[in-house]
């Protein structure tokens, strides 16, 4: 029989979470770019595709993924978040009717060259501003000139204005960046009042009504993860789109003083029943999971003990006396929020979603 570990993807949870974004931005009437980069945060674009129907556009990085969603039937806008990397990408952008981000002078030059070769073509763009993340984007003092340069290029269609917040998940963390963005784009908005603006990530979508503008870009919240360290996904009204399950494959009785796993990190303080679970770091489970990392056995919460190994991990069965070989294990999902696992392992839910290994069997649950 196949190894029992399995991930289940729920596109209906994606639909629910996008509706949560819609409700949060109702006052502004914002449209929604559903962020599906990294193969939909590891969930699989094809598996969640039916749940994306209510989005107004898709935001991604990979041009092959853009081609995939067009093949699946997506006829609404697609935003390429890092823009084009080479000449072939511009050809794909024209062919697939993509909107591309421009975040540096070299991209303006390449865009001008690509449009000069295609006199009958138009391309919509978003001009990105650096408001403190300091990764990509034009600095505020150069932003107006970059906009004017784009506006002068024949074939450039709509030019949207965007930035990305570094600290929207913190109290008042986006205030300075938002004020800088608003001040910088004010002259552009005065001259072109219908220009689209898009600045809100998941945290800003849920909490910053003054930053909703024309479009929002929900990422982690689309998949049921919380963008906040101190607020759970459930408290945000979100549903998990991924559940990772396995089974107990062995049960051991150990005595006080017995150690478990590599490095003998965990030493039993008393006689204990230990369950061995078919899941390890080669499946995408965090190797650095601590003894505080929650896990559910037959729906009962318990915790990991000992170091996670490549193919197995061990759990405390003290509070699950009826657990046995074959008992169902939830690594994360409905009973165990992925953010709790991440926090106990010194990482974030984003990484765990994206790290799901190819050897894990994945199925889509399309029941409503």
Protein Blocks (a to p, Z undefined) as FASTA:
>chain_A
ZZfbdcdddfklmmmmmmmmmmmmmmnopacdddfehhigonopmlmmmmmmmpmbdcdf
blklmmmmmmnopabdcddfklpfbfklmmmmmmnopadddfbfklmmmmmmmmmmmmmb
ccdddddddehlopadcdfklmmmmmmmmmmpghiacdddddddfklmpghklmmmmmmm
mmmmmmmmmmmmmbccdfbdfklmmmmmmlnmmbccdfklmnopafbfkbcfklnopacf
bdcddddfbdcdddehiaedehilaccfbdcddddddddfknopafklcfklccdeehia
cddedjddfkbccddfklmmkgcehiacdfbdjklcfklmmmmnopafklmmmmpcfklc
cdddfbZZ
